[in-house]
Amino acid sequence: WGEGLKDAFKNLPFLIYAGAFFLFTIGFLAVQRVLPYWAELGLDGDESTITFLLIPFILVAVLSYAVIPILAKFMHMKWLMFIALGIIASGMPFLYIIGKANLEPFWKTIAGMVLFGYCGIGQAIIYVMMIPMLGDIIDYDESFSGERREAVYNGLSAFIWKASMAGSILLASQSMSLWGNSVENFLGVLLVGPLAGIFGLLGMILIAFYPSNWRENTG
């Protein structure tokens, strides 16, 4: 285990994958944590508004599952992940824009539904590509070590997930603590969106360095 752990931290594809996934998850989960506040304060809605937001998100994500395997035949998983992170990074800042817009609650909710439907595309790509990308990383490790070490990489991925959950709590709570989450001042809720977008952008930049041609170089 110790040898495998040491090799994992020398595995460039894994380090890129881990960093990008860590950054994306912090931002995305932070948005989930402030979603009830955003629905109530940013959209002038209530708890039922969250249901309306999640319906297009889930529907678009499910429909995307049928298209993603087709795209994967023509595009490397690296670029699919790049596109997915780009969707998340470009979509999340609209939490601020919609929340600040001078619109009726009905139209704010419609705008929120469109936004979540858009982000559902990116989320679907990430969920579909995560496992194949991790498999590619394990293959990369095997090409040098001669061993299949799924347990090491699955364990490290689970640890990264837990760490990103902690980071998302910190991001959401600090934003609301510093800039407010009350009816009079809910800037801290709205700013989680742009902050999540920045984390998504950083993950997007990082995944661009994922080595897509390592098999040819080691073949």
Protein Blocks (a to p, Z undefined) as FASTA:
>chain_A
ZZmmmmmmmmmklmmmmmmmmmmmmmmmmmmmmmmmmmmmmnopafklmmmmmmmmmmmm
mmmmmmmmmmmmmpcfklmmmmmmmmmmmmmmmmmmmmmpccdfklmmmmmmmmmmmmmm
mmmmmmmmmmmmmmmmmmmmmmmnopacfklmmmmmmmmmmmmmmmmmmmmmmmmmmnop
afklcklmmmmmmmmmmmmmmmmmmmmmpcfklmmmmZZ
